């Protein structure tokens, strides 16, 4: 039996997720996480 390679993961533009702002809220398994873009352009994900 031959294993299929994993499909290509989806790509999401952060500016689309934040609607041009610096914060997006993401839900994972019923928990809300906050994705922040810092002034230096780094990403921080917190619960």
SESE-318346 format. One record per atom (N, C-alpha, C, O, CB): residue number from 1; x, y, z; atom name. Coordinates in Angstrom, 3 decimals. Glycine has a CB too. Layout:
+-----+----------+----------+----------+----+
!   k !       c1 !       c2 !       c3 !  a !
+-----+----------+----------+----------+----+
! NUM !        X !        Y !        Z ! CA !
...
+-----+----------+----------+----------+----+
END
This chain:
+-----+----------+----------+----------+----+
!   k !       c1 !       c2 !       c3 !  a !
+-----+----------+----------+----------+----+
!   1 !    0.846 !   -1.187 !    0.000 !  N !
!   1 !    0.000 !    0.000 !    0.000 ! CA !
!   1 !    0.889 !    1.248 !    0.000 !  C !
!   1 !    1.785 !    1.366 !    0.836 !  O !
!   1 !   -0.961 !    0.000 !    1.230 ! CB !
!   2 !    0.652 !    2.161 !   -0.913 !  N !
!   2 !    1.450 !    3.369 !   -1.031 ! CA !
!   2 !    0.781 !    4.510 !   -0.265 !  C !
!   2 !   -0.416 !    4.759 !   -0.406 !  O !
!   2 !    1.647 !    3.749 !   -2.513 ! CB !
!   3 !    1.589 !    5.197 !    0.553 !  N !
!   3 !    1.058 !    6.336 !    1.308 ! CA !
!   3 !    1.000 !    7.562 !    0.408 !  C !
!   3 !    1.921 !    7.825 !   -0.365 !  O !
!   3 !    1.924 !    6.624 !    2.564 ! CB !
!   4 !   -0.106 !    8.315 !    0.522 !  N !
!   4 !   -0.226 !    9.562 !   -0.225 ! CA !
!   4 !    0.499 !   10.658 !    0.537 !  C !
!   4 !    0.423 !   10.703 !    1.765 !  O !
!   4 !   -1.716 !    9.938 !   -0.459 ! CB !
!   5 !    1.196 !   11.541 !   -0.160 !  N !
!   5 !    1.838 !   12.662 !    0.532 ! CA !
!   5 !    0.768 !   13.589 !    1.102 !  C !
!   5 !   -0.349 !   13.660 !    0.590 !  O !
!   5 !    2.782 !   13.441 !   -0.429 ! CB !
!   6 !    1.126 !   14.294 !    2.165 !  N !
!   6 !    0.202 !   15.260 !    2.754 ! CA !
!   6 !   -0.138 !   16.322 !    1.727 !  C !
!   6 !    0.732 !   16.780 !    0.987 !  O !
!   6 !    0.803 !   15.904 !    4.025 ! CB !
!   7 !   -1.414 !   16.719 !    1.681 !  N !
!   7 !   -1.766 !   17.797 !    0.745 ! CA !
!   7 !   -1.105 !   19.101 !    1.166 !  C !
!   7 !   -0.752 !   19.295 !    2.330 !  O !
!   7 !   -3.299 !   17.978 !    0.668 ! CB !
!   8 !   -0.950 !   19.968 !    0.212 !  N !
!   8 !   -0.344 !   21.283 !    0.488 ! CA !
!   8 !   -1.216 !   22.022 !    1.498 !  C !
!   8 !   -2.427 !   22.120 !    1.300 !  O !
!   8 !   -0.184 !   22.126 !   -0.830 ! CB !
!   9 !   -0.627 !   22.549 !    2.583 !  N !
!   9 !   -1.443 !   23.269 !    3.573 ! CA !
!   9 !   -1.947 !   24.595 !    3.004 !  C !
!   9 !   -1.317 !   25.169 !    2.116 !  O !
!   9 !   -0.631 !   23.522 !    4.862 ! CB !
!  10 !   -3.085 !   25.083 !    3.514 !  N !
!  10 !   -3.602 !   26.362 !    3.019 ! CA !
!  10 !   -2.682 !   27.512 !    3.407 !  C !
!  10 !   -1.971 !   27.440 !    4.409 !  O !
!  10 !   -5.014 !   26.615 !    3.560 ! CB !
!  11 !   -2.703 !   28.554 !    2.618 !  N !
!  11 !   -1.922 !   29.762 !    2.896 ! CA !
!  11 !   -2.911 !   30.905 !    3.121 !  C !
!  11 !   -3.818 !   31.118 !    2.316 !  O !
!  11 !   -0.917 !   30.093 !    1.716 ! CB !
!  12 !   -2.729 !   31.639 !    4.223 !  N !
!  12 !   -3.599 !   32.764 !    4.552 ! CA !
!  12 !   -2.736 !   34.003 !    4.753 !  C !
!  12 !   -1.729 !   33.952 !    5.459 !  O !
!  12 !   -4.453 !   32.467 !    5.824 ! CB !
!  13 !   -3.120 !   35.095 !    4.145 !  N !
!  13 !   -2.414 !   36.356 !    4.312 ! CA !
!  13 !   -2.836 !   36.970 !    5.644 !  C !
!  13 !   -4.029 !   37.132 !    5.900 !  O !
!  13 !   -2.705 !   37.328 !    3.125 ! CB !
!  14 !   -1.869 !   37.313 !    6.493 !  N !
!  14 !   -2.165 !   37.859 !    7.822 ! CA !
!  14 !   -2.956 !   39.156 !    7.709 !  C !
!  14 !   -3.844 !   39.405 !    8.524 !  O !
!  14 !   -0.865 !   38.101 !    8.610 ! CB !
!  15 !   -2.652 !   39.982 !    6.719 !  N !
!  15 !   -3.388 !   41.242 !    6.597 ! CA !
!  15 !   -4.858 !   40.989 !    6.281 !  C !
!  15 !   -5.710 !   41.809 !    6.623 !  O !
!  15 !   -2.762 !   42.126 !    5.510 ! CB !
!  16 !   -5.167 !   39.868 !    5.634 !  N !
!  16 !   -6.564 !   39.504 !    5.397 ! CA !
!  16 !   -7.209 !   39.055 !    6.703 !  C !
!  16 !   -8.347 !   39.424 !    6.990 !  O !
!  16 !   -6.670 !   38.387 !    4.329 ! CB !
!  17 !   -6.490 !   38.262 !    7.497 !  N !
!  17 !   -7.029 !   37.801 !    8.778 ! CA !
!  17 !   -7.287 !   38.965 !    9.732 !  C !
!  17 !   -8.274 !   38.961 !   10.469 !  O !
!  17 !   -6.070 !   36.803 !    9.424 ! CB !
!  18 !   -6.409 !   39.952 !    9.718 !  N !
!  18 !   -6.554 !   41.095 !   10.636 ! CA !
!  18 !   -7.357 !   42.235 !   10.014 !  C !
!  18 !   -7.588 !   43.258 !   10.659 !  O !
!  18 !   -5.178 !   41.609 !   11.054 ! CB !
!  19 !   -7.782 !   42.061 !    8.765 !  N !
!  19 !   -8.503 !   43.105 !    8.014 ! CA !
!  19 !   -7.726 !   44.416 !    8.018 !  C !
!  19 !   -8.299 !   45.496 !    8.158 !  O !
!  19 !   -9.908 !   43.328 !    8.609 ! CB !
!  20 !   -6.401 !   44.298 !    7.862 !  N !
!  20 !   -5.538 !   45.473 !    7.796 ! CA !
!  20 !   -5.118 !   46.016 !    9.144 !  C !
!  20 !   -4.308 !   46.940 !    9.208 !  O !
!  20 !   -6.219 !   46.540 !    7.045 ! CB !
!  21 !   -5.649 !   45.465 !   10.222 !  N !
!  21 !   -5.286 !   45.916 !   11.561 ! CA !
!  21 !   -4.120 !   45.112 !   12.111 !  C !
!  21 !   -3.290 !   44.611 !   11.353 !  O !
!  21 !   -6.481 !   45.813 !   12.501 ! CB !
!  22 !   -4.060 !   44.989 !   13.429 !  N !
!  22 !   -2.946 !   44.270 !   14.039 ! CA !
!  22 !   -3.394 !   43.078 !   14.891 !  C !
!  22 !   -2.560 !   42.414 !   15.507 !  O !
!  22 !   -2.137 !   45.218 !   14.887 ! CB !
!  23 !   -4.709 !   42.798 !   14.933 !  N !
!  23 !   -5.207 !   41.712 !   15.780 ! CA !
!  23 !   -6.226 !   40.868 !   15.015 !  C !
!  23 !   -7.074 !   41.395 !   14.296 !  O !
!  23 !   -5.840 !   42.276 !   17.076 ! CB !
!  24 !   -6.125 !   39.550 !   15.184 !  N !
!  24 !   -7.137 !   38.624 !   14.672 ! CA !
!  24 !   -7.432 !   37.622 !   15.774 !  C !
!  24 !   -6.526 !   37.191 !   16.487 !  O !
!  24 !   -6.658 !   37.903 !   13.354 ! CB !
!  25 !   -8.686 !   37.252 !   15.915 !  N !
!  25 !   -9.066 !   36.227 !   16.879 ! CA !
!  25 !   -9.300 !   34.933 !   16.113 !  C !
!  25 !   -9.998 !   34.913 !   15.100 !  O !
!  25 !  -10.339 !   36.645 !   17.694 ! CB !
!  26 !   -8.710 !   33.858 !   16.609 !  N !
!  26 !   -8.827 !   32.547 !   15.974 ! CA !
!  26 !   -9.462 !   31.579 !   16.963 !  C !
!  26 !   -9.152 !   31.623 !   18.154 !  O !
!  26 !   -7.435 !   32.023 !   15.499 ! CB !
!  27 !  -10.342 !   30.709 !   16.490 !  N !
!  27 !  -10.957 !   29.705 !   17.357 ! CA !
!  27 !  -10.386 !   28.347 !   16.998 !  C !
!  27 !  -10.386 !   27.944 !   15.835 !  O !
!  27 !  -12.511 !   29.708 !   17.223 ! CB !
!  28 !   -9.896 !   27.642 !   18.019 !  N !
!  28 !   -9.351 !   26.295 !   17.845 ! CA !
!  28 !   -9.889 !   25.417 !   18.962 !  C !
!  28 !   -9.610 !   25.645 !   20.139 !  O !
!  28 !   -7.785 !   26.305 !   17.844 ! CB !
!  29 !  -10.669 !   24.404 !   18.575 !  N !
!  29 !  -11.261 !   23.476 !   19.543 ! CA !
!  29 !  -12.035 !   24.196 !   20.640 !  C !
!  29 !  -11.955 !   23.829 !   21.813 !  O !
!  29 !  -10.179 !   22.618 !   20.167 ! CB !
!  30 !  -12.778 !   25.215 !   20.254 !  N !
!  30 !  -13.608 !   25.945 !   21.199 ! CA !
!  30 !  -12.878 !   26.999 !   22.022 !  C !
!  30 !  -13.506 !   27.701 !   22.815 !  O !
!  30 !  -14.243 !   24.989 !   22.111 ! CB !
!  31 !  -11.573 !   27.122 !   21.850 !  N !
!  31 !  -10.773 !   28.123 !   22.578 ! CA !
!  31 !  -10.458 !   29.288 !   21.643 !  C !
!  31 !  -10.216 !   29.091 !   20.452 !  O !
!  31 !   -9.449 !   27.493 !   23.138 ! CB !
!  32 !  -10.464 !   30.502 !   22.192 !  N !
!  32 !  -10.154 !   31.688 !   21.396 ! CA !
!  32 !   -8.687 !   32.057 !   21.594 !  C !
!  32 !   -8.210 !   32.176 !   22.723 !  O !
!  32 !  -11.078 !   32.879 !   21.784 ! CB !
!  33 !   -7.990 !   32.233 !   20.496 !  N !
!  33 !   -6.597 !   32.663 !   20.504 ! CA !
!  33 !   -6.520 !   34.027 !   19.845 !  C !
!  33 !   -7.361 !   34.362 !   19.011 !  O !
!  33 !   -5.677 !   31.634 !   19.777 ! CB !
!  34 !   -5.524 !   34.814 !   20.209 !  N !
!  34 !   -5.340 !   36.140 !   19.626 ! CA !
!  34 !   -4.007 !   36.162 !   18.879 !  C !
!  34 !   -2.952 !   35.865 !   19.441 !  O !
!  34 !   -5.387 !   37.255 !   20.727 ! CB !
!  35 !   -4.085 !   36.517 !   17.611 !  N !
!  35 !   -2.893 !   36.678 !   16.784 ! CA !
!  35 !   -2.630 !   38.168 !   16.678 !  C !
!  35 !   -3.486 !   38.919 !   16.211 !  O !
!  35 !   -3.067 !   36.017 !   15.360 ! CB !
!  36 !   -1.448 !   38.605 !   17.110 !  N !
!  36 !   -1.093 !   40.028 !   17.080 ! CA !
!  36 !    0.110 !   40.241 !   16.164 !  C !
!  36 !    1.030 !   39.425 !   16.105 !  O !
!  36 !   -0.786 !   40.552 !   18.511 ! CB !
!  37 !    0.070 !   41.353 !   15.461 !  N !
!  37 !    1.212 !   41.788 !   14.655 ! CA !
!  37 !    1.861 !   42.924 !   15.430 !  C !
!  37 !    1.214 !   43.930 !   15.722 !  O !
!  37 !    0.780 !   42.241 !   13.186 ! CB !
!  38 !    3.136 !   42.767 !   15.764 !  N !
!  38 !    3.840 !   43.789 !   16.529 ! CA !
!  38 !    4.239 !   44.961 !   15.641 !  C !
!  38 !    4.120 !   44.886 !   14.418 !  O !
!  38 !    5.075 !   43.195 !   17.201 ! CB !
!  39 !    4.709 !   46.034 !   16.247 !  N !
!  39 !    5.172 !   47.190 !   15.476 ! CA !
!  39 !    6.338 !   46.839 !   14.565 !  C !
!  39 !    6.553 !   47.481 !   13.537 !  O !
!  39 !    5.577 !   48.314 !   16.411 ! CB !
!  40 !    7.091 !   45.809 !   14.954 !  N !
!  40 !    8.231 !   45.376 !   14.126 ! CA !
!  40 !    7.832 !   44.339 !   13.078 !  C !
!  40 !    8.683 !   43.839 !   12.342 !  O !
!  40 !    9.330 !   44.802 !   15.010 ! CB !
!  41 !    6.517 !   44.012 !   13.008 !  N !
!  41 !    6.042 !   43.068 !   12.004 ! CA !
!  41 !    6.137 !   41.611 !   12.410 !  C !
!  41 !    5.926 !   40.725 !   11.582 !  O !
!  41 !    6.796 !   43.263 !   10.758 ! CB !
!  42 !    6.453 !   41.348 !   13.674 !  N !
!  42 !    6.511 !   39.969 !   14.160 ! CA !
!  42 !    5.110 !   39.514 !   14.534 !  C !
!  42 !    4.220 !   40.336 !   14.748 !  O !
!  42 !    7.474 !   39.842 !   15.375 ! CB !
!  43 !    4.913 !   38.183 !   14.614 !  N !
!  43 !    3.620 !   37.627 !   14.990 ! CA !
!  43 !    3.682 !   37.005 !   16.367 !  C !
!  43 !    4.645 !   36.315 !   16.702 !  O !
!  43 !    3.161 !   36.596 !   13.968 ! CB !
!  44 !    2.647 !   37.250 !   17.176 !  N !
!  44 !    2.535 !   36.664 !   18.502 ! CA !
!  44 !    1.149 !   36.009 !   18.600 !  C !
!  44 !    0.132 !   36.647 !   18.328 !  O !
!  44 !    2.748 !   37.750 !   19.633 ! CB !
!  45 !    1.123 !   34.735 !   18.989 !  N !
!  45 !   -0.138 !   34.026 !   19.174 ! CA !
!  45 !   -0.290 !   33.710 !   20.651 !  C !
!  45 !    0.567 !   33.053 !   21.241 !  O !
!  45 !   -0.195 !   32.724 !   18.311 ! CB !
!  46 !   -1.396 !   34.184 !   21.258 !  N !
!  46 !   -1.639 !   33.939 !   22.679 ! CA !
!  46 !   -3.045 !   33.375 !   22.862 !  C !
!  46 !   -3.915 !   33.511 !   22.002 !  O !
!  46 !   -1.458 !   35.243 !   23.508 ! CB !
!  47 !   -3.231 !   32.747 !   23.996 !  N !
!  47 !   -4.516 !   32.152 !   24.326 ! CA !
!  47 !   -5.292 !   33.091 !   25.206 !  C !
!  47 !   -6.415 !   32.779 !   25.603 !  O !
!  47 !   -4.341 !   30.797 !   25.010 ! CB !
+-----+----------+----------+----------+----+
END
